[in-house]
């Protein structure tokens, strides 16, 4: 089975085109080798997948050409414990860094807009 098709069926990417693009950008490795979109995926392969959700290290349990529900998709691979822990740690770090207060509430007032325009040089 093709790598891009399996990644799409396992719901790591919304479209096959995005899965193929990730392969072309060397964001997918299979058993330690960079994977091309047409590379064959077999049961038991170890994949490292980097996408916007984080970096996953999974082993292939089943092959599926059909894209099913999320519960079905999670049944065709098994994520390693180290991968889960690393993604949880990264999520906590993002959450801690995201608590920056901008000081703005709602839309800017007329006075605020004038300050913004002066800052932008208008």
MOHU-V286715 format. One record per residue. N is the residue number from 0. PSI is psi in radians with two decimals (none if undefined). D_LAST is the distance of its C-alpha to the last C-alpha in Angstrom with 1 decimal. Layout:
N & PSI & D_LAST
N & PSI & D_LAST
//
This chain:
0 & 2.54 & 57.3
1 & 2.54 & 54.0
2 & -0.83 & 51.5
3 & -0.63 & 48.5
4 & -0.70 & 50.6
5 & -0.74 & 51.8
6 & -0.67 & 48.4
7 & -0.78 & 47.3
8 & -0.57 & 50.5
9 & 0.02 & 50.0
10 & 0.57 & 46.5
11 & -0.42 & 44.6
12 & 2.61 & 42.4
13 & -0.58 & 41.6
14 & 2.80 & 42.7
15 & -0.57 & 45.0
16 & -0.71 & 42.3
17 & -0.66 & 40.3
18 & -0.74 & 43.5
19 & -0.68 & 44.3
20 & -0.68 & 40.8
21 & -0.68 & 41.3
22 & -0.75 & 44.7
23 & -0.52 & 43.2
24 & 0.23 & 40.6
25 & 0.62 & 43.6
26 & -0.03 & 42.7
27 & 2.25 & 46.2
28 & 2.50 & 49.4
29 & 2.04 & 52.9
30 & 0.69 & 55.6
31 & -0.02 & 53.6
32 & 2.51 & 52.8
33 & 2.33 & 49.5
34 & 2.35 & 50.0
35 & 2.82 & 49.3
36 & -0.56 & 48.8
37 & 0.05 & 52.4
38 & 2.48 & 54.0
39 & 2.34 & 56.9
40 & 2.36 & 56.6
41 & 2.75 & 59.8
42 & 2.38 & 60.9
43 & -0.17 & 60.8
44 & 2.59 & 57.9
45 & 2.13 & 55.4
46 & 2.48 & 51.7
47 & 2.12 & 48.6
48 & 2.18 & 45.5
49 & 2.08 & 41.9
50 & -3.01 & 39.4
51 & -0.35 & 36.4
52 & -0.25 & 38.9
53 & -2.88 & 40.3
54 & 2.13 & 43.2
55 & 2.45 & 46.5
56 & 1.97 & 50.0
57 & 2.78 & 52.4
58 & 2.45 & 55.8
59 & 2.16 & 56.7
60 & -0.67 & 59.4
61 & 2.82 & 59.6
62 & 2.37 & 58.4
63 & 2.19 & 56.9
64 & -0.17 & 55.5
65 & 2.41 & 54.6
66 & 1.95 & 51.4
67 & -2.79 & 52.6
68 & 2.99 & 51.3
69 & -0.69 & 49.7
70 & -0.71 & 53.1
71 & -0.72 & 54.9
72 & -0.65 & 52.3
73 & -0.25 & 52.7
74 & -0.19 & 56.4
75 & -0.03 & 56.2
76 & 2.83 & 54.9
77 & 2.12 & 55.3
78 & 2.47 & 52.6
79 & 2.72 & 53.8
80 & -0.67 & 53.7
81 & -0.67 & 51.7
82 & -0.77 & 49.0
83 & -0.77 & 48.8
84 & -0.74 & 48.6
85 & -0.71 & 45.9
86 & -0.65 & 43.7
87 & -0.71 & 44.2
88 & -0.74 & 43.3
89 & -0.66 & 40.1
90 & -0.71 & 39.2
91 & -0.71 & 39.8
92 & -0.74 & 37.6
93 & -0.71 & 34.7
94 & -0.69 & 35.4
95 & -0.65 & 35.4
96 & -0.33 & 32.1
97 & -0.06 & 30.4
98 & 0.80 & 30.8
99 & 2.23 & 27.5
100 & 2.18 & 26.0
101 & -0.36 & 22.3
102 & -0.09 & 22.5
103 & 2.42 & 20.9
104 & 2.00 & 23.3
105 & -2.69 & 22.5
106 & 2.62 & 19.3
107 & 2.58 & 16.6
108 & 3.08 & 17.0
109 & -0.70 & 14.8
110 & -0.76 & 14.4
111 & -0.72 & 13.8
112 & -0.68 & 11.0
113 & -0.70 & 9.2
114 & -0.75 & 10.1
115 & -0.77 & 8.9
116 & -0.69 & 5.3
117 & -0.69 & 5.8
118 & -0.67 & 7.7
119 & -0.16 & 5.8
120 & 0.48 & 3.8
121 & none & 0.0
//
